[in-house]
Amino acid sequence: MLLPGVIPNLARISQCVEHNQEVLQAIVLNCIHMFENMEYGEEDDLRKVRPSSTFDMDKLKSTIKQFVRDWSEAGQAERNSCYWPLIHEIQRLFPSDRYDVSKVSVLVPGAGLGRLAWEIARLGYMCQGNEWSFFMLFSSNFVLNRCEKVNSLTLYPWIHQFSNNRKSSDQARPITFPDVNPQSLPPTSDFSMVAGDFLEVYTDPDTWDCVATCFFIDTAHNVLDYVETIWKILKPGGVWINLGPLLYHFENMANELSIELSYEEIRAAIIKYGFHMEVERESVQTTYTENERSMLKYVYDCVFFVARKPAHLCTNGAQDDQVPPAKAARCEERDSLT
């Protein structure tokens, strides 16, 4: 009786839930044939309803918020703070007046819904995004391959947040997506998304001119594995551009190996591996899927760096294409690093 608006607001949230479900259903139905190696009969398996775990629900809620970050006007400020520092460095290091940018290969591990990789490809670079989460893969496939009209779809990303709302209407406010036509890339663009574990998919040495990681390296069970793989797949003279915090995803997770290193320790490993730090900023403040109207906000004080794999690798008696300069020392010091 004191709060006559509460029940109608809950009814409104229930309507938003139903609308979100319609969008999620469309995403699922449009992903049935996204894997070229699917065997006949497996389509029926994808349609089976299985119980959802708490972990699954958390991933789903996170994925819905990714639409805000990557493909809505509301996420523009966050993209400016997170994506544009990396894009700026790519343009500075590989300017179009000195390079045929269509031949400059850029890899974006942990690509999420693909906006960063898409933006790099839009500038003419050959860009590939890599992602292992089915939630992200299904959603990015839907946005990139099925959405053509700008702001034609609506989601309600904050309906699960019952705390820290100033106004009841804030919880049920919509966002529209995509804020651009994802299919508006130039016809000559070389843009792709690859599904799979970064460490397992990328094993060919000396393949990429640039690896751009954004909020990614803390997804590793052991971040040194990422350092090793990035060193291996970069061409001599290639660069690794990174921005992000160290919120280790597997910390305190049952039955999961997790090694949590400080940035100081990771930096030492990067240098010992042979990288040269060309740019380094240890305080870049950004947000991640922020609810701008929430009474609680998280700000990440990120590290940003550009590390180069030397163009000419010199070792004791080894040829340039054989052993990284710090390889022998790194092997001897592995125990101290890990």
N, C-alpha and C positions, 0 to 999 in steps of 0.2 A: 504493500500500500504506500509506503514511503518512497519507493523507487519504481514507478510505473513503467519506466523505460527499459528495465533490465530484461524482462521476458521478451519484448519485441526485439531487443538487440540480440538475444540468443537465437531467436528465430531467423534473424538476418544472417548471423554467422552460419547457421545450418544451411541456409540457401547458398552461401558462399562455398561451403564444403561441397555441396552438390555440383556447383559450377566447376570448381577445381577438378572434381572427379571426371567431368565430361572432357576437360582438356587432357587430363592424364590418360583417359581411355583412348583419346585420339592419338596421343603419343605412342601408346602401346601398339595400337592397330597399324600405325605407320612404320613400326620397326620390324615387322614380321620378316621382311625380306632384306633387311639391311646387311646380313652376313651372307656373302656369296657362297661360302662353303657349307651352308646348311643342308643337311640331308633330307630327303623326302620323308614326310611323316613327322618331322620335328616341330612343324608349325603347330600341331595339336598340343604338343607339350607346353608351348609357350602360353597357350590359352587356359591351361589348368590353373585353378585358384589354389593357392597354398597359404597357410597361416603366415602372417607377417610378424617378425620379431621386433623388439624395441629398437635394435640396431637398424633394421630396415626402415622403420618409421623415421628415425633420426636422419638417415640418409635422404629419404624422400623430402622431408621438410627442408633440408639443406639445399636440395636440388631445386625446389620451388623458389627459394630465395636467390638462387643463381640466375634465374630469369631476370630478376631485378638488376643484379650486378652486370650481367653481360648484354642483355637485349632490351633494356627499357631506358626511357629518358631519365627516370629516377636514379639510375645507376651511373649517369654520365660523370658526376663528380668523382665517384669512386674509381671509375675507369681512368679518369685523368690522373689520379694520384698513383694508381698501381700499374697501368699498362703503358702510359705515355713515356715514363722514364726509360723503359726498355726500348720502345719504338724510336725514341729520340736517339739513343745510342746506336741502334742499328743503322739509322739514317746517317749518323755522323761517321760511323766506321765504314759504311758501304754506301757512299753518296752516289747518286745517279749520274753525276757528271764525270765520275771516275770508273764506275763499274757498270756492266750490263746486269742490272739488278735481277733480271729474270733468271740469271744463272747463279745468283747468290742463294745458297740453300740455308734455310732457317728451320730449326726444330723447336717445337714448343711442347715439352713434356708436361703432363698434368693440365691439359688444355681445357678441361671443364666443358663448358658449352660452346667453346670455340671462338669467342669474340676476339681475343688477342691474336690468335693465329689468323683469323679472317682479316683483321685490320692490317697485319703485316703483308698478307697476300694482296690486299687492295692497293698497297703501295708498289706492287710489281714484283716483290720478292717471291721466290719459290719457297712456300711455307707448308709445313706438315705439323698438325697437332696430334698428340698422342694422349690417350686416356684409357684407363682400365676399368673405371666404374661403369657398370651397366646403367645405373641411373643417369649418369652424365651422357653416356653414349647414346642411349635412346632419345634423350632430350635434345642433344645437339644435332642428331640426325633429323629430328622433326623440324627444328628451327632452320637448319641450313638447307634442307631439301624439300620441305613441304610448305614453308611460309614465304609468301611473295608480297602480300599487301602490308604496308606499314601500319603498325598499331591495330591490327585486325583482330587480335586475340586478347583476352583478359584473364588475369589470375588474381587471386586474393592471397598474397604471400604471408600475411601477418595474422591470420585467423587462429593460429595455434598459440599465439602469445597472449596469455591472459594476465600477465604481470606487467607493471610499468607502463600502462597506457594512461595518458593524460585525459583523452576523450574516448568514450565508447566507440565513436565512429572511426577512430584511428585503426582499430583492430580489423575492421571490415573494409578498409579502403582498397580500391583496386589499383593494379598497374596494367598497362597495356604493352604488348610486345608484338613483333620486333620494332624497334625504333628506326631501323633502316631495313631496306629490302636485302636479305642475305644473299639473294641470287643476282645482285647487281654488280658482282665482280666483273672486271673487264674480261672479254672472251679469251684473252691470252693468259689469264691467271693460272698459276700452277698451285692449287690449294687442295690439300687432302687431310683426312682424319684417319688415324690408325688405331685400332683397338688392341689392347694387350699391356702386359707388364713392361714398363720401360726397360728394365734390366734384361728381360728376355727378348724383346723385339729388336733392340738396337745393339747389335754385336759386330757389325762391319766396321773395321777401323778406317780412319781418315775419310769420313764420308760427308761431314757437315761443316759449313763455313761458320755457323753460329748456332749455339744452343741458348735459348731464352727461357729461364725458369722464373715463374712468378708464384709465390706461395706454394712452393713445390718441394724443396729439399727436405722439409720436416715430415714428409710422407714416407720416408724411408725407414725400414727396420734398422738399417745401418747406413748412415749418410755417406760413409766412406765408399760404399758400393756405388753410389751416385757419382762421386768425384772420379772414381776409377773409370766408370763407363763414359762419362762426359769427356775425360781425357782421351780415351780410346777412339771415340767416334768423331772427334773434332779433327779437321784437317790441320796439318802444321800451319801455324799462323792464324788458326781459327780462334773465335772468342766465345767465352761463356759469360752471359749477362744474367745477373740474378737480383731479384728483389723479394724480400719476404722475412717473416719471423722464424722462430724455432719452436713452434707448438707441436711437439712430436706426437704423431697420430696414434702410435702404438704404445705410448707410455702408460704403464699400469693396466694394460689390457691383458686379460687372462690368456695364457697359452700362446702369447705372441712374443717373439724376440724383439727387444728394443734397446738400442744404444743411444743415449741422450748426451750429445756432446755440446759444449759451449761454442759460441761463434769463434772465440779465441782458438779453440782446439781445431775446429774445422778449417779456419784460415791457415793454421800452421800446416795442416795436412795438404791443403791446396798448394801452398808454396813448396813443400817438400816433394810433391808430386811433379813439380816442374812448371806450374803456371806462373805467369808474371802478372801481378796486380797492376792494372793501369788506371782504374778509377775505383774509389772506395768511399762510401759514406755510411757511417754506422748509426745514423739517426734519421730515418725517413718515415714520417708518421702517416699511416694509412688506416683505412677501415676495411672490413670484409663482410659483405652482405649486411650492411648496416641498416637498421630501421631508424630512419632519421627522426621519427616522432617518438621514439621510445624514451623513457626516463632513465634507461640504462644503456650506455654505449661503450663498446670496447675499441680502444685505439692501439694499433700495433706500432711499436717503435722499431721499424724494420732496418735491415742492413741491405745496402745496394752496392754491388761491385761489378766490375768488368775485368775478367781474368783471361789472359791470352796464352794459348799454347804456342811456344816459340816456333818460328818458321823453320829454323835450323836446329835440329836436336843433336847435340854433341855429347858423346860419352866416351869413356876410356876404351878405345879400340873398337867401338861399335859404329856402324854406319848410321846415317841420319834416320833411316827408316826402320831401325831395328828396336832400339830400347829408349824409352823416355829418359831424360837426363838424370832424374832423381830415382829411377827405378831400382837400381841396386841398393841405394841407401834406404829407399822406402821399404824394400823387402826386409832389410836388416832391422829396421826400426818399427816394423808392423806392430810388435807387441806394445811398444810405448805409445803408438798412436791409438790403439784400440783398447 
